[in-house]
């Protein structure tokens, strides 16, 4: 079986909504459970600290993030928090049968108040500036007629660059995307996205945007959220066609998996848990993909990107 590294999982959001009061180790079954991770050979994932837009603003965004951090510390047991490149390397060598996670901030409105170093103290090194709405830094890709970064947003992006953080471009409006590309010299990624060539909506990335991330040797996490495919359910062949389209244009080096599990309702689709990626690997193998390329897409590309760009890399 191929190990999996997932660029975006809404585990904390899922547990707060679907399993309040429980610990991760108490979950008996399902996609997001110890059994689901083990059966699907999930090695590492980026655990999103998702701050919903209604909590944007002075005081409220900070309180929400503190609640999410506290919940993660208290309720996500049995999984190892990986805080730097050395943690990641040692974990993958010594604990190949276990699952570890890296924290990712989804909607960084809090940085209008907090210092970037406050996030680093919590082990948060991947920053998504927005969710779908407008916050004090920028506009998300759910905003009509967006203009991009705010004055505060420009200042925060400069500090993120100085502090050598990783910027997650998922959810950022297109004007903001290009402003960040021009302003930011550090590592760029998108933790979970679809492709506009398949479903043309602002949430997905255009071929030009994908090309820019590839040129910067960034990482693109392909989602299996059906909302970004424009269809009610996702099949293995849908994921394959997206991967193949990308690889034919850009090669396999800059593509990974960013499921968004926990961020959408799974309603009987074929790609409903991590075992589907073993089926996808077989599909790619039968179509002539080299095993090294399959392993790169499923795990190694994320591993290389994170080891290079996390502290100590």
SULDAUR-V120809 format. One record per helix or strand of 3 or more residues. SS is the DSSP state (h for helix, s for strand). FROM is the first residue (numbers start at 1). TO is the last residue. If there is no record, write none. Layout:
BEGIN
((SS,FROM,TO) (SS,FROM,TO))
END
This chain:
BEGIN
((s,4,9) (h,11,18) (h,24,26) (h,34,39) (s,42,50) (h,53,55) (h,60,75) (h,85,94) (s,100,106) (h,109,112) (h,116,121) (s,124,128) (h,151,162) (s,166,168) (h,174,183) (s,188,193) (h,207,215) (s,219,222) (h,226,228) (h,236,250) (s,255,257) (h,276,286) (h,291,309))
END
